[in-house]
């Protein structure tokens, strides 16, 4: 995985959607009508099933709607990778 660019990956037999940082902010957990996404190592994960943690006021809300790679590498990256589906990739 490390040698491949996220842009070239395919998950669940579908091409991944791309997100700029400005687009990812739209999915930051402040609107209960929208899914909640976060970025990790160039990929975008749908963390909506953990919304109690990522919604506004949740313990990890600060990670939602942005590239949270730095924080998640301190603690939590493995959990995100195991628990949540990849739905896209980050583009700069």
C-alpha positions in Angstrom: 0.0 0.0 0.0 2.7 2.5 0.9 4.1 2.5 -2.6 0.8 3.2 -4.3 -0.8 6.6 -4.5 -4.3 6.8 -3.0 -5.6 8.2 -6.3 -4.9 4.8 -8.0 -6.7 2.6 -5.4 -10.0 0.9 -5.9 -12.2 -0.4 -3.0 -15.3 -2.6 -3.3 -14.9 -2.7 -7.1 -15.6 1.0 -7.4 -13.5 4.0 -8.1 -13.1 6.3 -5.1 -14.4 9.8 -5.1 -11.9 12.6 -4.6 -12.1 15.3 -2.0 -10.2 18.5 -1.6 -9.8 19.8 1.9 -12.5 22.4 1.2 -14.9 19.7 0.1 -14.1 17.5 3.1 -15.1 20.2 5.5 -18.7 19.9 4.3 -18.8 16.5 6.1 -17.5 17.7 9.5 -20.4 16.4 11.7 -22.1 19.7 12.3 -25.1 18.8 10.1 -27.0 15.6 11.2 -28.4 15.2 7.7 -24.9 14.6 6.2 -22.5 11.7 6.6 -19.3 12.3 8.6 -15.9 11.8 6.9 -12.3 12.2 7.9 -9.0 11.9 6.1 -6.2 9.6 7.0 -3.1 9.0 4.9 -4.6 10.3 1.7 -7.8 8.3 2.1 -11.3 9.4 3.2 -13.2 7.3 5.7 -16.9 7.4 6.4 -17.1 7.5 10.2 -20.9 8.1 10.3 -21.6 4.9 12.2 -19.4 6.4 15.0 -21.3 9.7 14.9 -21.6 9.9 18.7 -17.8 10.5 18.7 -17.5 12.6 15.6 -20.6 14.8 15.7 -20.6 18.4 17.0 -19.9 18.0 20.8 -18.5 14.5 20.3 -15.1 13.4 21.8 -13.4 13.3 18.4 -15.4 16.0 16.5 -12.1 18.0 15.9 -11.0 15.1 13.6 -14.1 15.2 11.4 -14.2 16.9 8.0 -10.5 17.2 7.6 -7.2 15.4 7.2 -6.6 14.0 10.7 -3.5 12.0 9.8 -1.2 13.7 12.3 -3.5 13.2 15.3 -4.5 9.7 14.3 -0.9 8.6 14.0 -0.4 9.4 17.7 -3.4 7.2 18.5 -6.3 5.8 16.7 -5.2 5.2 13.1 -5.5 1.5 13.3 -9.0 1.7 14.8 -10.2 4.0 11.9 -8.7 1.6 9.3 -10.3 -1.4 10.8 -13.7 0.0 11.7 -14.7 2.4 9.0 -15.1 2.1 5.2 -12.9 4.0 2.7 -15.1 6.1 0.5 -12.7 8.4 -1.2 -9.2 9.9 -1.4 -7.8 13.3 -0.6 -6.5 15.5 -3.3 -4.5 18.7 -2.7 
